[in-house]
Amino acid sequence: MEELSFYDVKSKAKFNTTEYEVREKSGRFFAVAKAPAPATHECWRVLSKAQAEKLKG
């Protein structure tokens, strides 16, 4: 899986990961990753439709 950069708004820090899933919500596409430890929340990143298709397939 391709590495993506996420921004964790709770810790105000960027992180890179290859462990995420692509989700569709209300016709928009998002990459969703778990925040780095010790946090337990999810971080969402908006994807274009083309990016989502590429990452899914």
All heavy atoms as a GROMACS GRO file, in nm:
protein
  458
    1MET      N    1   0.083  -0.117   0.000
    1MET     CA    2   0.000   0.000   0.000
    1MET      C    3   0.089   0.125   0.000
    1MET      O    4   0.193   0.127   0.063
    1MET     CB    5  -0.090  -0.003   0.124
    1MET     CG    6  -0.220   0.068   0.106
    1MET     SD    7  -0.329   0.048   0.247
    1MET     CE    8  -0.453  -0.055   0.173
    2GLU      N    9   0.044   0.225  -0.067
    2GLU     CA   10   0.120   0.350  -0.078
    2GLU      C   11   0.120   0.426   0.055
    2GLU      O   12   0.019   0.429   0.126
    2GLU     CB   13   0.053   0.436  -0.186
    2GLU     CG   14   0.124   0.564  -0.217
    2GLU     CD   15   0.052   0.643  -0.327
    2GLU    OE1   16   0.000   0.580  -0.420
    2GLU    OE2   17   0.050   0.767  -0.317
    3GLU      N   18   0.232   0.486   0.090
    3GLU     CA   19   0.242   0.564   0.214
    3GLU      C   20   0.171   0.698   0.196
    3GLU      O   21   0.191   0.767   0.098
    3GLU     CB   22   0.388   0.585   0.253
    3GLU     CG   23   0.402   0.655   0.387
    3GLU     CD   24   0.546   0.665   0.432
    3GLU    OE1   25   0.616   0.754   0.382
    3GLU    OE2   26   0.586   0.582   0.515
    4LEU      N   27   0.088   0.734   0.295
    4LEU     CA   28   0.017   0.862   0.294
    4LEU      C   29   0.053   0.941   0.419
    4LEU      O   30   0.086   0.884   0.523
    4LEU     CB   31  -0.134   0.842   0.291
    4LEU     CG   32  -0.196   0.786   0.164
    4LEU    CD1   33  -0.348   0.773   0.181
    4LEU    CD2   34  -0.166   0.874   0.045
    5SER      N   35   0.041   1.071   0.409
    5SER     CA   36   0.066   1.161   0.521
    5SER      C   37  -0.068   1.202   0.581
    5SER      O   38  -0.161   1.236   0.508
    5SER     CB   39   0.142   1.283   0.471
    5SER     OG   40   0.160   1.374   0.576
    6PHE      N   41  -0.078   1.196   0.713
    6PHE     CA   42  -0.199   1.235   0.785
    6PHE      C   43  -0.162   1.343   0.885
    6PHE      O   44  -0.047   1.355   0.927
    6PHE     CB   45  -0.257   1.115   0.862
    6PHE     CG   46  -0.318   1.010   0.774
    6PHE    CD1   47  -0.240   0.912   0.714
    6PHE    CD2   48  -0.455   1.007   0.751
    6PHE    CE1   49  -0.296   0.815   0.634
    6PHE    CE2   50  -0.512   0.911   0.670
    6PHE     CZ   51  -0.433   0.815   0.612
    7TYR      N   52  -0.263   1.421   0.926
    7TYR     CA   53  -0.243   1.522   1.029
    7TYR      C   54  -0.337   1.490   1.144
    7TYR      O   55  -0.459   1.480   1.125
    7TYR     CB   56  -0.273   1.663   0.974
    7TYR     CG   57  -0.253   1.771   1.077
    7TYR    CD1   58  -0.125   1.810   1.114
    7TYR    CD2   59  -0.360   1.834   1.139
    7TYR    CE1   60  -0.105   1.908   1.209
    7TYR    CE2   61  -0.341   1.933   1.233
    7TYR     CZ   62  -0.212   1.969   1.268
    7TYR     OH   63  -0.192   2.067   1.362
    8ASP      N   64  -0.281   1.470   1.261
    8ASP     CA   65  -0.359   1.440   1.380
    8ASP      C   66  -0.394   1.572   1.449
    8ASP      O   67  -0.307   1.638   1.506
    8ASP     CB   68  -0.277   1.350   1.473
    8ASP     CG   69  -0.353   1.311   1.598
    8ASP    OD1   70  -0.467   1.357   1.618
    8ASP    OD2   71  -0.297   1.234   1.678
    9VAL      N   72  -0.521   1.613   1.442
    9VAL     CA   73  -0.561   1.742   1.498
    9VAL      C   74  -0.556   1.743   1.651
    9VAL      O   75  -0.538   1.848   1.711
    9VAL     CB   76  -0.702   1.786   1.450
    9VAL    CG1   77  -0.701   1.815   1.302
    9VAL    CG2   78  -0.807   1.684   1.485
   10LYS      N   79  -0.570   1.629   1.714
   10LYS     CA   80  -0.566   1.626   1.861
   10LYS      C   81  -0.425   1.650   1.914
   10LYS      O   82  -0.406   1.721   2.011
   10LYS     CB   83  -0.621   1.494   1.914
   10LYS     CG   84  -0.772   1.484   1.898
   10LYS     CD   85  -0.829   1.366   1.971
   10LYS     CE   86  -0.981   1.365   1.956
   10LYS     NZ   87  -1.041   1.254   2.028
   11SER      N   88  -0.326   1.587   1.852
   11SER     CA   89  -0.187   1.606   1.898
   11SER      C   90  -0.115   1.714   1.817
   11SER      O   91  -0.001   1.748   1.845
   11SER     CB   92  -0.109   1.475   1.888
   11SER     OG   93  -0.092   1.438   1.754
   12LYS      N   94  -0.184   1.766   1.713
   12LYS     CA   95  -0.128   1.870   1.625
   12LYS      C   96   0.005   1.828   1.564
   12LYS      O   97   0.102   1.902   1.565
   12LYS     CB   98  -0.114   2.002   1.699
   12LYS     CG   99  -0.246   2.056   1.746
   12LYS     CD  100  -0.232   2.189   1.814
   12LYS     CE  101  -0.369   2.239   1.852
   12LYS     NZ  102  -0.380   2.284   1.988
   13ALA      N  103   0.008   1.705   1.512
   13ALA     CA  104   0.131   1.652   1.454
   13ALA      C  105   0.100   1.573   1.326
   13ALA      O  106  -0.006   1.511   1.315
   13ALA     CB  107   0.202   1.561   1.554
   14LYS      N  108   0.193   1.577   1.232
   14LYS     CA  109   0.182   1.498   1.110
   14LYS      C  110   0.246   1.362   1.132
   14LYS      O  111   0.339   1.348   1.212
   14LYS     CB  112   0.256   1.566   0.995
   14LYS     CG  113   0.182   1.680   0.934
   14LYS     CD  114   0.257   1.729   0.810
   14LYS     CE  115   0.178   1.836   0.739
   14LYS     NZ  116   0.247   1.881   0.618
   15PHE      N  117   0.195   1.261   1.060
   15PHE     CA  118   0.258   1.130   1.060
   15PHE      C  119   0.231   1.062   0.927
   15PHE      O  120   0.135   1.094   0.858
   15PHE     CB  121   0.209   1.044   1.178
   15PHE     CG  122   0.063   1.004   1.171
   15PHE    CD1  123   0.025   0.881   1.118
   15PHE    CD2  124  -0.036   1.089   1.217
   15PHE    CE1  125  -0.109   0.844   1.112
   15PHE    CE2  126  -0.170   1.054   1.213
   15PHE     CZ  127  -0.207   0.931   1.160
   16ASN      N  128   0.320   0.971   0.890
   16ASN     CA  129   0.307   0.894   0.766
   16ASN      C  130   0.277   0.749   0.802
   16ASN      O  131   0.332   0.696   0.900
   16ASN     CB  132   0.435   0.899   0.684
   16ASN     CG  133   0.464   1.039   0.634
   16ASN    OD1  134   0.374   1.118   0.611
   16ASN    ND2  135   0.590   1.071   0.619
   17THR      N  136   0.194   0.685   0.722
   17THR     CA  137   0.163   0.545   0.745
   17THR      C  138   0.121   0.477   0.615
   17THR      O  139   0.074   0.543   0.522
   17THR     CB  140   0.054   0.528   0.853
   17THR    OG1  141   0.038   0.390   0.882
   17THR    CG2  142  -0.078   0.585   0.807
   18THR      N  143   0.137   0.346   0.613
   18THR     CA  144   0.086   0.265   0.503
   18THR      C  145  -0.032   0.182   0.550
   18THR      O  146  -0.090   0.107   0.473
   18THR     CB  147   0.195   0.171   0.447
   18THR    OG1  148   0.243   0.088   0.554
   18THR    CG2  149   0.309   0.249   0.386
   19GLU      N  150  -0.068   0.195   0.678
   19GLU     CA  151  -0.179   0.118   0.735
   19GLU      C  152  -0.302   0.207   0.747
   19GLU      O  153  -0.317   0.282   0.844
   19GLU     CB  154  -0.139   0.063   0.872
   19GLU     CG  155  -0.026  -0.037   0.862
   19GLU     CD  156   0.015  -0.092   0.996
   19GLU    OE1  157  -0.070  -0.095   1.088
   19GLU    OE2  158   0.131  -0.131   1.009
   20TYR      N  159  -0.387   0.201   0.645
   20TYR     CA  160  -0.510   0.280   0.642
   20TYR      C  161  -0.610   0.208   0.555
   20TYR      O  162  -0.577   0.111   0.486
   20TYR     CB  163  -0.482   0.421   0.585
   20TYR     CG  164  -0.418   0.420   0.449
   20TYR    CD1  165  -0.494   0.412   0.333
   20TYR    CD2  166  -0.279   0.425   0.436
   20TYR    CE1  167  -0.434   0.410   0.208
   20TYR    CE2  168  -0.219   0.423   0.312
   20TYR     CZ  169  -0.297   0.416   0.199
   20TYR     OH  170  -0.238   0.412   0.075
   21GLU      N  171  -0.734   0.252   0.560
   21GLU     CA  172  -0.836   0.197   0.472
   21GLU      C  173  -0.906   0.310   0.399
   21GLU      O  174  -0.912   0.423   0.450
   21GLU     CB  175  -0.936   0.111   0.548
   21GLU     CG  176  -1.010   0.181   0.658
   21GLU     CD  177  -1.102   0.087   0.734
   21GLU    OE1  178  -1.052   0.015   0.822
   21GLU    OE2  179  -1.223   0.087   0.702
   22VAL      N  180  -0.956   0.282   0.280
   22VAL     CA  181  -1.027   0.382   0.200
   22VAL      C  182  -1.176   0.364   0.227
   22VAL      O  183  -1.228   0.254   0.217
   22VAL     CB  184  -0.996   0.365   0.050
   22VAL    CG1  185  -1.078   0.462  -0.033
   22VAL    CG2  186  -0.847   0.384   0.024
   23ARG      N  187  -1.242   0.473   0.266
   23ARG     CA  188  -1.385   0.469   0.295
   23ARG      C  189  -1.458   0.574   0.212
   23ARG      O  190  -1.402   0.680   0.183
   23ARG     CB  191  -1.413   0.500   0.443
   23ARG     CG  192  -1.359   0.398   0.539
   23ARG     CD  193  -1.406   0.429   0.679
   23ARG     NE  194  -1.328   0.353   0.777
   23ARG     CZ  195  -1.330   0.378   0.907
   23ARG    NH1  196  -1.404   0.476   0.954
   23ARG    NH2  197  -1.258   0.306   0.989
   24GLU      N  198  -1.583   0.543   0.178
   24GLU     CA  199  -1.668   0.639   0.107
   24GLU      C  200  -1.777   0.682   0.203
   24GLU      O  201  -1.840   0.599   0.270
   24GLU     CB  202  -1.729   0.577  -0.018
   24GLU     CG  203  -1.812   0.677  -0.096
   24GLU     CD  204  -1.873   0.618  -0.222
   24GLU    OE1  205  -1.845   0.502  -0.254
   24GLU    OE2  206  -1.950   0.691  -0.288
   25LYS      N  207  -1.799   0.812   0.213
   25LYS     CA  208  -1.903   0.865   0.301
   25LYS      C  209  -1.969   0.983   0.231
   25LYS      O  210  -1.901   1.078   0.194
   25LYS     CB  211  -1.839   0.910   0.434
   25LYS     CG  212  -1.938   0.948   0.539
   25LYS     CD  213  -1.869   0.970   0.672
   25LYS     CE  214  -1.973   0.999   0.778
   25LYS     NZ  215  -1.914   1.008   0.910
   26SER      N  216  -2.097   0.972   0.209
   26SER     CA  217  -2.175   1.077   0.142
   26SER      C  218  -2.117   1.116   0.006
   26SER      O  219  -2.111   1.234  -0.030
   26SER     CB  220  -2.184   1.202   0.231
   26SER     OG  221  -2.242   1.169   0.355
   27GLY      N  222  -2.070   1.017  -0.068
   27GLY     CA  223  -2.017   1.040  -0.202
   27GLY      C  224  -1.876   1.093  -0.208
   27GLY      O  225  -1.823   1.122  -0.314
   28ARG      N  226  -1.811   1.110  -0.091
   28ARG     CA  227  -1.671   1.156  -0.086
   28ARG      C  228  -1.584   1.042  -0.038
   28ARG      O  229  -1.630   0.953   0.032
   28ARG     CB  230  -1.657   1.276   0.008
   28ARG     CG  231  -1.738   1.395  -0.042
   28ARG     CD  232  -1.715   1.517   0.038
   28ARG     NE  233  -1.582   1.569   0.008
   28ARG     CZ  234  -1.523   1.668   0.075
   28ARG    NH1  235  -1.585   1.725   0.174
   28ARG    NH2  236  -1.404   1.709   0.042
   29PHE      N  237  -1.457   1.047  -0.074
   29PHE     CA  238  -1.364   0.940  -0.038
   29PHE      C  239  -1.263   0.989   0.065
   29PHE      O  240  -1.215   1.102   0.058
   29PHE     CB  241  -1.291   0.890  -0.162
   29PHE     CG  242  -1.383   0.822  -0.260
   29PHE    CD1  243  -1.439   0.893  -0.366
   29PHE    CD2  244  -1.414   0.688  -0.247
   29PHE    CE1  245  -1.525   0.833  -0.455
   29PHE    CE2  246  -1.500   0.626  -0.336
   29PHE     CZ  247  -1.555   0.697  -0.440
   30PHE      N  248  -1.231   0.900   0.159
   30PHE     CA  249  -1.139   0.933   0.267
   30PHE      C  250  -1.044   0.816   0.291
   30PHE      O  251  -1.082   0.701   0.276
   30PHE     CB  252  -1.216   0.958   0.398
   30PHE     CG  253  -1.314   1.070   0.391
   30PHE    CD1  254  -1.445   1.048   0.352
   30PHE    CD2  255  -1.277   1.199   0.423
   30PHE    CE1  256  -1.537   1.151   0.345
   30PHE    CE2  257  -1.368   1.304   0.418
   30PHE     CZ  258  -1.498   1.280   0.378
   31ALA      N  259  -0.922   0.848   0.333
   31ALA     CA  260  -0.830   0.748   0.385
   31ALA      C  261  -0.837   0.763   0.536
   31ALA      O  262  -0.831   0.874   0.589
   31ALA     CB  263  -0.688   0.774   0.335
   32VAL      N  264  -0.853   0.651   0.606
   32VAL     CA  265  -0.870   0.654   0.751
   32VAL      C  266  -0.761   0.569   0.816
   32VAL      O  267  -0.746   0.451   0.783
   32VAL     CB  268  -1.009   0.602   0.793
   32VAL    CG1  269  -1.028   0.612   0.944
   32VAL    CG2  270  -1.119   0.676   0.720
   33ALA      N  271  -0.686   0.631   0.908
   33ALA     CA  272  -0.577   0.560   0.976
   33ALA      C  273  -0.591   0.579   1.127
   33ALA      O  274  -0.649   0.678   1.173
   33ALA     CB  275  -0.442   0.615   0.931
   34LYS      N  276  -0.539   0.484   1.202
   34LYS     CA  277  -0.533   0.498   1.347
   34LYS      C  278  -0.422   0.597   1.381
   34LYS      O  279  -0.316   0.595   1.322
   34LYS     CB  280  -0.501   0.363   1.412
   34LYS     CG  281  -0.607   0.258   1.388
   34LYS     CD  282  -0.691   0.238   1.511
   34LYS     CE  283  -0.784   0.123   1.497
   34LYS     NZ  284  -0.919   0.161   1.464
   35ALA      N  285  -0.447   0.684   1.478
   35ALA     CA  286  -0.346   0.779   1.523
   35ALA      C  287  -0.233   0.703   1.591
   35ALA      O  288  -0.254   0.594   1.645
   35ALA     CB  289  -0.408   0.878   1.620
   36PRO      N  290  -0.111   0.758   1.587
   36PRO     CA  291   0.002   0.690   1.651
   36PRO      C  292  -0.021   0.673   1.801
   36PRO      O  293  -0.089   0.754   1.864
   36PRO     CB  294   0.120   0.783   1.625
   36PRO     CG  295   0.076   0.877   1.519
   36PRO     CD  296  -0.073   0.882   1.523
   37ALA      N  297   0.036   0.566   1.857
   37ALA     CA  298   0.024   0.538   2.001
   37ALA      C  299   0.075   0.656   2.080
   37ALA      O  300   0.166   0.726   2.034
   37ALA     CB  301   0.100   0.411   2.034
   38PRO      N  302   0.024   0.686   2.194
   38PRO     CA  303  -0.075   0.610   2.272
   38PRO      C  304  -0.219   0.647   2.239
   38PRO      O  305  -0.311   0.601   2.305
   38PRO     CB  306  -0.043   0.651   2.416
   38PRO     CG  307   0.003   0.792   2.403
   38PRO     CD  308   0.077   0.798   2.270
   39ALA      N  309  -0.243   0.728   2.138
   39ALA     CA  310  -0.379   0.769   2.101
   39ALA      C  311  -0.459   0.651   2.047
   39ALA      O  312  -0.402   0.555   1.993
   39ALA     CB  313  -0.372   0.880   1.998
   40THR      N  314  -0.591   0.660   2.057
   40THR     CA  315  -0.677   0.550   2.011
   40THR      C  316  -0.778   0.596   1.906
   40THR      O  317  -0.860   0.518   1.863
   40THR     CB  318  -0.753   0.489   2.130
   40THR    OG1  319  -0.829   0.593   2.193
   40THR    CG2  320  -0.659   0.426   2.230
   41HIS      N  321  -0.773   0.724   1.866
   41HIS     CA  322  -0.871   0.777   1.771
   41HIS      C  323  -0.825   0.757   1.626
   41HIS      O  324  -0.714   0.714   1.601
   41HIS     CB  325  -0.897   0.926   1.799
   41HIS     CG  326  -0.774   1.009   1.794
   41HIS    ND1  327  -0.689   1.022   1.901
   41HIS    CD2  328  -0.720   1.084   1.695
   41HIS    CE1  329  -0.588   1.100   1.868
   41HIS    NE2  330  -0.605   1.139   1.744
   42GLU      N  331  -0.917   0.788   1.534
   42GLU     CA  332  -0.887   0.777   1.391
   42GLU      C  333  -0.856   0.914   1.333
   42GLU      O  334  -0.909   1.015   1.379
   42GLU     CB  335  -1.008   0.719   1.316
   42GLU     CG  336  -1.038   0.576   1.350
   42GLU     CD  337  -1.159   0.525   1.272
   42GLU    OE1  338  -1.249   0.605   1.238
   42GLU    OE2  339  -1.164   0.404   1.247
   43CYS      N  340  -0.773   0.914   1.231
   43CYS     CA  341  -0.743   1.036   1.155
   43CYS      C  342  -0.793   1.015   1.013
   43CYS      O  343  -0.767   0.911   0.954
   43CYS     CB  344  -0.592   1.062   1.155
   43CYS     SG  345  -0.526   1.093   1.319
   44TRP      N  346  -0.863   1.114   0.960
   44TRP     CA  347  -0.922   1.106   0.827
   44TRP      C  348  -0.852   1.202   0.733
   44TRP      O  349  -0.819   1.313   0.771
   44TRP     CB  350  -1.071   1.140   0.833
   44TRP     CG  351  -1.154   1.039   0.905
   44TRP    CD1  352  -1.136   0.995   1.033
   44TRP    CD2  353  -1.268   0.970   0.855
   44TRP    NE1  354  -1.233   0.904   1.065
   44TRP    CE2  355  -1.315   0.887   0.957
   44TRP    CE3  356  -1.335   0.972   0.733
   44TRP    CZ2  357  -1.426   0.805   0.941
   44TRP    CZ3  358  -1.445   0.892   0.717
   44TRP    CH2  359  -1.490   0.807   0.820
   45ARG      N  360  -0.834   1.158   0.609
   45ARG     CA  361  -0.775   1.243   0.506
   45ARG      C  362  -0.863   1.235   0.382
   45ARG      O  363  -0.902   1.126   0.338
   45ARG     CB  364  -0.635   1.191   0.473
   45ARG     CG  365  -0.571   1.262   0.357
   45ARG     CD  366  -0.446   1.192   0.312
   45ARG     NE  367  -0.408   1.242   0.181
   45ARG     CZ  368  -0.285   1.264   0.144
   45ARG    NH1  369  -0.185   1.238   0.225
   45ARG    NH2  370  -0.260   1.309   0.024
   46VAL      N  371  -0.896   1.350   0.325
   46VAL     CA  372  -0.981   1.355   0.205
   46VAL      C  373  -0.901   1.307   0.085
   46VAL      O  374  -0.784   1.343   0.068
   46VAL     CB  375  -1.032   1.499   0.180
   46VAL    CG1  376  -1.114   1.505   0.052
   46VAL    CG2  377  -1.114   1.548   0.298
   47LEU      N  378  -0.965   1.227   0.001
   47LEU     CA  379  -0.903   1.177  -0.122
   47LEU      C  380  -0.988   1.219  -0.242
   47LEU      O  381  -1.110   1.229  -0.230
   47LEU     CB  382  -0.895   1.024  -0.122
   47LEU     CG  383  -0.813   0.956  -0.014
   47LEU    CD1  384  -0.832   0.805  -0.025
   47LEU    CD2  385  -0.666   0.992  -0.025
   48SER      N  386  -0.924   1.237  -0.355
   48SER     CA  387  -1.001   1.258  -0.478
   48SER      C  388  -1.055   1.122  -0.522
   48SER      O  389  -1.008   1.018  -0.477
   48SER     CB  390  -0.912   1.318  -0.587
   48SER     OG  391  -0.817   1.221  -0.629
   49LYS      N  392  -1.151   1.124  -0.611
   49LYS     CA  393  -1.208   0.998  -0.660
   49LYS      C  394  -1.100   0.915  -0.730
   49LYS      O  395  -1.092   0.794  -0.712
   49LYS     CB  396  -1.324   1.028  -0.755
   49LYS     CG  397  -1.401   0.905  -0.796
   49LYS     CD  398  -1.524   0.941  -0.878
   49LYS     CE  399  -1.601   0.816  -0.912
   49LYS     NZ  400  -1.725   0.844  -0.984
   50ALA      N  401  -1.014   0.982  -0.807
   50ALA     CA  402  -0.906   0.912  -0.878
   50ALA      C  403  -0.807   0.848  -0.779
   50ALA      O  404  -0.764   0.735  -0.798
   50ALA     CB  405  -0.833   1.008  -0.971
   51GLN      N  406  -0.773   0.923  -0.673
   51GLN     CA  407  -0.682   0.869  -0.571
   51GLN      C  408  -0.745   0.747  -0.504
   51GLN      O  409  -0.676   0.648  -0.482
   51GLN     CB  410  -0.657   0.974  -0.461
   51GLN     CG  411  -0.535   1.058  -0.479
   51GLN     CD  412  -0.519   1.151  -0.358
   51GLN    OE1  413  -0.616   1.215  -0.316
   51GLN    NE2  414  -0.402   1.159  -0.307
   52ALA      N  415  -0.872   0.756  -0.471
   52ALA     CA  416  -0.940   0.645  -0.403
   52ALA      C  417  -0.941   0.521  -0.491
   52ALA      O  418  -0.914   0.411  -0.443
   52ALA     CB  419  -1.083   0.686  -0.368
   53GLU      N  420  -0.971   0.537  -0.620
   53GLU     CA  421  -0.971   0.424  -0.712
   53GLU      C  422  -0.831   0.361  -0.722
   53GLU      O  423  -0.817   0.239  -0.722
   53GLU     CB  424  -1.019   0.467  -0.851
   53GLU     CG  425  -1.164   0.508  -0.856
   53GLU     CD  426  -1.260   0.396  -0.818
   53GLU    OE1  427  -1.235   0.280  -0.854
   53GLU    OE2  428  -1.360   0.426  -0.749
   54LYS      N  429  -0.730   0.443  -0.727
   54LYS     CA  430  -0.592   0.395  -0.738
   54LYS      C  431  -0.552   0.317  -0.612
   54LYS      O  432  -0.492   0.210  -0.620
   54LYS     CB  433  -0.498   0.514  -0.758
   54LYS     CG  434  -0.352   0.479  -0.767
   54LYS     CD  435  -0.267   0.606  -0.782
   54LYS     CE  436  -0.123   0.575  -0.753
   54LYS     NZ  437  -0.043   0.695  -0.737
   55LEU      N  438  -0.587   0.370  -0.495
   55LEU     CA  439  -0.549   0.307  -0.369
   55LEU      C  440  -0.631   0.181  -0.340
   55LEU      O  441  -0.581   0.088  -0.278
   55LEU     CB  442  -0.563   0.406  -0.254
   55LEU     CG  443  -0.469   0.526  -0.259
   55LEU    CD1  444  -0.503   0.626  -0.150
   55LEU    CD2  445  -0.324   0.482  -0.246
   56LYS      N  446  -0.756   0.177  -0.386
   56LYS     CA  447  -0.840   0.059  -0.368
   56LYS      C  448  -0.792  -0.055  -0.455
   56LYS      O  449  -0.791  -0.171  -0.413
   56LYS     CB  450  -0.984   0.089  -0.405
   56LYS     CG  451  -1.066   0.153  -0.299
   56LYS     CD  452  -1.209   0.163  -0.351
   56LYS     CE  453  -1.301   0.238  -0.260
   56LYS     NZ  454  -1.435   0.248  -0.316
   57GLY      N  455  -0.760  -0.022  -0.580
   57GLY     CA  456  -0.738  -0.123  -0.680
   57GLY      C  457  -0.602  -0.179  -0.685
   57GLY      O  458  -0.573  -0.284  -0.723
   0.00000   0.00000   0.00000
